[in-house]
Amino acid sequence: MRWLIRKITNGLTAVKDFLVPFGVFGLFAIALLDSALVPLPGGPDAVMILLSTQSPARMPLYALGATAGSVLGCLILYYISRRAGRKALEKFQPQKRARVKELVDRYDVLSVLVASVLPPPFPFKLFVITAGVFRLSVVRFAVAVAVGRAFRFFLEGFLAVRYGERAKDLIAQNYPAVGLGLAALIVAAFLLKRFLGRKTEQPPAAETPAED
């Protein structure tokens, strides 16, 4: 069994290595495959850092290509899950499924936005599949993924341009904290907006009639 896993991993690595020389188009393809069904070793994050280090001037283009590929890959997985229904969730543990479903029910696509920012091993694909199975708005879903992934890839690219090969270690050490901090800010902003919205919707207190 181990030899089979090793063979598959080596094959996926070969696919990634084949696509890297194609620059932004290769990164687009890697992000698409990684987000849809085929997780590639290192994923688009490692390639984003590598390409941005080699060609700093092209960093924004790489980030946009990675974001576009990731959004398209997530949409493919979304529609596959939407068609498959609850069967698409069977490979995940019931506790994880229930927890993610609770978050999606409570925060809608905001939960997808937060999940798209957080680094592995956070189960982002489970959020995508859940969104498809329970038919969240595809437009808002795509926007949430695009915003979250754009933040992630532009941050990685910025660090790669600024720190070069050291960026990978810096991201490994600090990105989880940055991602969690951003996620907390997004949730806090959402809760504040909901609280203020409820406050403005409250009817004014009835005026007591003046005494003669």
Buried (B, 14 or more C-beta within 10 A) or exposed (E): EEEEEEEEEEEBEEBBEEBBEEBBEBBBBBBBBBBBEEEBBBBBBBBBBBBBBEBBEBBBBBBBBBBBBBBBBBBBBBEBBBEBEEEBBEEBEEEEBEEBBEBBEEBBBBBBBBBBBBBEEBBBBBBBBBBBBBEBEBEBBBBBBBBBBBBBBBBBBBBBBEBBEEBBEBBEEEBBEBBBEBBEEBBEEBEEEEEEEEEEEEEEEEEEEEEE
